[in-house]
Amino acid sequence: MTRFVHGGSRPRSFLLPDALDDYVTDTNRVRVVDVFVDELDFPQLGTEGNEPALTYRPSYHPEVPLKIYIYG
């Protein structure tokens, strides 16, 4: 069991022929937020997280809610 919930790959195709990246333009600010948060060193920032119990779902990696918060 992993410590965090991992999202899917954005370039991956879904049931429809379009990929998620096709819906976001190259100049959208969400791409800047994505690169900025990916460059942060989360263990150095003290966000290593906790080990989930065997009966519970793992938490989201701290970068996911941070991206939503900054973009939001």
Secondary structure, DSSP 8 states (H G I E B T S, - for coil): --SEE----TTSB-SSS-BGGGGS-TT-HHHHHHHHHHTS-TTTTT-------TTS--EE-THHHHHHHHH-
